[in-house]
């Protein structure tokens, strides 16, 4: 059944075209970010990323004219929240067995750092705190993956 309203346009391309182009460019990065943030199994990460892309498609209030890094941040936040929600539900319903969870954790390494690692992290934070504010913000943006 055809829609009464044409898809919203941004520039000369339709919104769907722009989202498809973003997906081709940023889907892998989104999966990596969500896997790192959510500490979830690969299927949960994939489901959460699909949810985020669907939210972008169905929410015209999200401005596609924003820089790619901002849109990717929005997608990552949306997908991370969904991944955590899905993981809690799957664990509660028994859909994820402990062996699967443990094997995923081994692939990523320990989730909580030990005392030595925490001390080293605090030392690095103290060193970063000695950098003047403006260069520190620049370094933070680089660490978060921004160009």
WOQUIQUI-V10134 format. One record per residue. N is the residue number from 0. PHI is phi as a letter, one per 40 degrees, with the letter a starting at -180 (NA if undefined). OMEGA is omega in whole degrees, 0 to 359 (* if undefined). Layout:
# WOQUIQUI-V10134
N/PHI/OMEGA + N/PHI/OMEGA
This chain:
# WOQUIQUI-V10134
0/NA/181 + 1/c/179 + 2/c/177 + 3/c/183 + 4/b/176 + 5/c/179 + 6/c/180 + 7/c/181 + 8/b/170 + 9/b/185 + 10/g/182 + 11/c/180 + 12/b/177 + 13/c/179 + 14/d/180 + 15/c/178 + 16/c/180 + 17/c/179 + 18/c/178 + 19/c/178 + 20/c/177 + 21/c/181 + 22/c/179 + 23/d/184 + 24/c/193 + 25/b/184 + 26/c/180 + 27/c/179 + 28/c/178 + 29/c/179 + 30/d/179 + 31/c/180 + 32/c/182 + 33/c/178 + 34/c/181 + 35/c/183 + 36/c/190 + 37/c/183 + 38/f/183 + 39/b/177 + 40/c/187 + 41/c/179 + 42/c/178 + 43/c/178 + 44/c/180 + 45/c/179 + 46/c/181 + 47/c/179 + 48/c/177 + 49/c/177 + 50/c/181 + 51/c/178 + 52/c/178 + 53/c/177 + 54/c/179 + 55/c/179 + 56/c/188 + 57/c/179 + 58/b/181 + 59/c/179 + 60/c/177 + 61/c/186 + 62/c/179 + 63/c/177 + 64/c/177 + 65/c/177 + 66/c/181 + 67/d/182 + 68/c/179 + 69/c/178 + 70/c/178 + 71/c/175 + 72/c/178 + 73/c/179 + 74/c/181 + 75/c/179 + 76/c/179 + 77/c/181 + 78/c/180 + 79/c/177 + 80/c/180 + 81/c/180 + 82/c/179 + 83/c/179 + 84/c/179 + 85/c/181 + 86/c/178 + 87/d/181 + 88/c/181 + 89/c/177 + 90/c/180 + 91/c/181 + 92/c/178 + 93/g/180 + 94/c/176 + 95/b/178 + 96/c/183 + 97/d/180 + 98/c/178 + 99/c/180 + 100/c/181 + 101/c/180 + 102/c/176 + 103/c/179 + 104/c/179 + 105/c/179 + 106/c/182 + 107/c/184 + 108/g/183 + 109/c/180 + 110/c/181 + 111/b/180 + 112/c/177 + 113/c/183 + 114/c/180 + 115/c/180 + 116/c/177 + 117/c/179 + 118/c/179 + 119/c/178 + 120/c/179 + 121/c/178 + 122/c/178 + 123/c/177 + 124/c/178 + 125/c/178 + 126/c/178 + 127/c/179 + 128/c/180 + 129/c/178 + 130/c/178 + 131/d/190 + 132/d/185 + 133/c/176 + 134/c/179 + 135/c/177 + 136/c/178 + 137/c/179 + 138/c/178 + 139/c/179 + 140/c/177 + 141/c/180 + 142/c/179 + 143/c/175 + 144/g/178 + 145/c/180 + 146/c/*
